[in-house]
Amino acid sequence: MHTAAKNQAETHLLEAAREFQKCMQCGKCRSVCPVFKEMGNELYVARGKNKLAEKIVSGDLQISARVKDAVNQCLNCKTCSANCPAGVSPEHVVLRLRWYITTQEGLGFFKALLFRQIVWRKWPIGLAAVLVGLCQRLLFGIGPKNPVRHLFPLFGFSKRRNFPTMALRSAQSRYPEVIPARTGAKRMRVGYFTGCAGNLIYTNVVKSVVDILTAYGCEVVIPKRQKCNGTPVLANGDYEGARRLMEHNFNLFKKYDFDAIVVACSSCGLSLKKEINLFIEPGDELTAFTGKVRDINEFIHNSLDIKQEHLGPLPYRVTYHDPCHLVRGQGISAEPRNLLRRIPGIEFKELTEAAVCCGSAGSYCLTHYDTAIKINNHKVRHIREAGVDMVATACPTCVMHIQDNLLQHNSPEDVRFVVEILADSLRAAGTI
Amino acid sequence: MNARCITELTLIFGKDHILTELEDMIAYSYDAAHVEVLPEVVVFARTTEQISQLMRLAYREKIPVTPRGQGSGLSGGSVPLQRGIVLVMDRMNSILDFDPANRLITVEAGLTTSEIDRTAVSTGLFYPPDPGSVSFSTIGGNVAENAGGLRGLKYGVTKDYVKMLEIVLPKGDIVRLGNRCVKHVAGLNAESLFVGSEGILGIITTVTLALLPIPEHRESALAIFDTLENAAQAVADIIAAGVTPSTMEFMDNTTIKAIQNFKDCGLPRDAEAVLLIETDGEFHSAQAEMARVEAQVKKNSARQFNRARDAEERDRLFEGRRVALNALASVKPNLILEDATVVRSRLPEMVRGIIDIAARYRIMVGIFGHAGDGNLHPTFLIDMKDREEMVRTESAVKELFQLAIDLGGTISGEHGIGIEKKPFLENQLGEASMNLLRDIKRTLDPENLLNPGKIFDMPAIY
């Protein structure tokens, strides 16, 4: 191994040790971990992973298939850290272990290609999105009986999985880099980090964000060449790949003089607010940058002056699911609810266990579909009990996964972003 | 363990309920105590019959078996000291019968204790014992350790609620002890023998518990003191005045400061001690009791006495107590949480003694706990990597136990003896009592195969 790589491997283990040494082994994580609830084996609960890490650090345990299985069975939902009496963040132990394993065993061809090459280049992603999008449209949305599903396992996906339709034209390519404020004097200059899902799948979210912000006096800048925020890359064990992406986006956004940087994806928000601190040299520039990042719900709620008469009626019964990286990652739960409650005509119903992970966890629901669905079944049950037309949330992978499982249950509820619903209401009143 | 045993275990439990890989053994090698021993195989029971078959196999093959609930015990009760089989009970977690008319509930031993209240609350009943681990420990484990909690002062502990037990004895026989009646004297009071037996006499498979009506009203207050003596004396005076609060929690200055550094819970950093007091019952009686508490607190020159006006204020008052352990855990890398207990009238001496021991051995100690029942949690804040400090800590803990015994108390109020307190037990009980305990163990488990090495060691078989 290279000296640099060896040093990095040691750093990962040391950092893991700093966390797990605080563990009192009380077992409280057992009562909150969504994965453990389904697996029923202590190997998969936070203290079990802490213990594995301890044994790896002490040299009593080698990286084995079982170790990797345990380490990969984590949603990074942060429920254990939010409830830990000893203040341990087990997800950091898991991430460090994943990074350590990657330094030992390499990333593998597919992930290396994806994280080190494809995410850096515009045309391969765009092309892939267009190809997938075309296929999806030609095959009529790939219904449950479509034979194309037999090809899914080739890509490591379950045959049963439903995917959202990819956009044929990316959101970023529909807008100029600088979108001027539409009404009155410019009040703020806002950078917008669209995230891949907003750019390539949920383009209506980007439209909603741009329409709302520009209508309320914001000049919106969508810097070209923004890349993946790095969360999926770091979750998959590629420390170096994540560092390069974080550094790229940081350098790109810091060139502008923004009043705020908004994101409409909870994981993008978390990575730009907090996870970036793991990768970028601390200093004033970094503090200034992270201090400007706002989740879109937070920004609209606290910084835009939306008057009650600006909002048109929408005839929905709506509930709200808290994305892990918003509620525990960023401490945001009241803002999206308040935004929904203000909309006339909307009957807001609180969801039972709204802040429990839905099991999507980014690529987890692709690689661990069966467990992810078991976890999500609780969510679907609560949604159906709530008796709503629509589930609002603020994270693309939550939308994707909940929508998939509602379809599996032939349940008619729609899943949408809060900001989309808000934009509809503003449109209904002719505000935007 | 030989392959034939594993095959036989797989036949008994099913392939989805048995683990043998090293990584899984690591996951079941420990609980909340600081001892680790790898089992050779882990099995998950779903029926009493399976456990009976397991014990017959264990006795035939002479394999040690260690029962385990959720592994939250603080004394190492579920650590397989002599390896062998760990029997996990957490998949036996059904509610078998809820009988509100007789205020009884029968559940499988692997049910999480807090789940009992989720069922009982629908008819206005509750299960009073509330150990700190109530949401992540099993009722079987609670019975085996005779778990306590915050409400011990008024409502007692687990043993006061156990009506019936179904138990698999070490050699595999299944017995049902106790009765559903309020009064029952037919036969020995044998079910009590298994309450607090720490899994060495039998495996508890189902439990019938008594429930109580939820009190109509709760009054909560926080009293702040400038001296430890005043706080401790106030506790003694409140009891002497004939009041029985449902909760009377104590926190010392180290704990208060740790809490305030951890999270602002509105506690004054310069206070030497605070008491959190709750009375409950019928509206007027709870209020009248709290008025008498207030009088006793003021008599002991409390600096402040804050009564909560509503549930929100009560939550605010109790917030500090809820995060106390978290807060202390954040002060140093590790902590050792003890549960030495004395009768309430000797509480002032106990508190002074603990502070004196900590000072002599130069160890940080935070004291909090259930002052109302004399069960304090002196918590030593240490760094286990610091060998020299660990040596001092061991001596301090030893002195702490002796202090409790000297004051007529007990070395464990609610966590159990388990592994690390074994050497101190005889000191408290005396030789004759120890012989009786060993005789009971030998009668039920002559080969010493069920959770061997807990509470006391058995002399080698002659």
HADDOCK unambig.tbl for C-alpha pairs under 7 A between the chains (distance, minus, plus):
assign (segid A and resid 22 and name CA) (segid B and resid 333 and name CA) 5.79 0.50 0.50
assign (segid A and resid 22 and name CA) (segid B and resid 334 and name CA) 6.57 0.50 0.50
assign (segid A and resid 24 and name CA) (segid B and resid 32 and name CA) 6.41 0.50 0.50
assign (segid A and resid 25 and name CA) (segid B and resid 31 and name CA) 6.24 0.50 0.50
assign (segid A and resid 25 and name CA) (segid B and resid 32 and name CA) 4.72 0.50 0.50
assign (segid A and resid 26 and name CA) (segid B and resid 32 and name CA) 4.72 0.50 0.50
assign (segid A and resid 26 and name CA) (segid B and resid 72 and name CA) 5.13 0.50 0.50
assign (segid A and resid 27 and name CA) (segid B and resid 71 and name CA) 6.66 0.50 0.50
assign (segid A and resid 27 and name CA) (segid B and resid 72 and name CA) 5.35 0.50 0.50
assign (segid A and resid 27 and name CA) (segid B and resid 136 and name CA) 6.61 0.50 0.50
assign (segid A and resid 28 and name CA) (segid B and resid 136 and name CA) 5.52 0.50 0.50
assign (segid A and resid 30 and name CA) (segid B and resid 136 and name CA) 6.64 0.50 0.50
assign (segid A and resid 31 and name CA) (segid B and resid 135 and name CA) 6.68 0.50 0.50
assign (segid A and resid 31 and name CA) (segid B and resid 136 and name CA) 5.47 0.50 0.50
assign (segid A and resid 42 and name CA) (segid B and resid 27 and name CA) 5.59 0.50 0.50
assign (segid A and resid 42 and name CA) (segid B and resid 28 and name CA) 6.98 0.50 0.50
assign (segid A and resid 43 and name CA) (segid B and resid 24 and name CA) 5.87 0.50 0.50
assign (segid A and resid 43 and name CA) (segid B and resid 27 and name CA) 5.10 0.50 0.50
assign (segid A and resid 48 and name CA) (segid B and resid 27 and name CA) 5.27 0.50 0.50
assign (segid A and resid 66 and name CA) (segid B and resid 23 and name CA) 6.75 0.50 0.50
assign (segid A and resid 67 and name CA) (segid B and resid 23 and name CA) 6.88 0.50 0.50
assign (segid A and resid 85 and name CA) (segid B and resid 325 and name CA) 6.84 0.50 0.50
assign (segid A and resid 85 and name CA) (segid B and resid 326 and name CA) 4.52 0.50 0.50
assign (segid A and resid 86 and name CA) (segid B and resid 326 and name CA) 5.05 0.50 0.50
assign (segid A and resid 86 and name CA) (segid B and resid 329 and name CA) 5.50 0.50 0.50
assign (segid A and resid 86 and name CA) (segid B and resid 330 and name CA) 6.63 0.50 0.50
assign (segid A and resid 87 and name CA) (segid B and resid 326 and name CA) 6.81 0.50 0.50
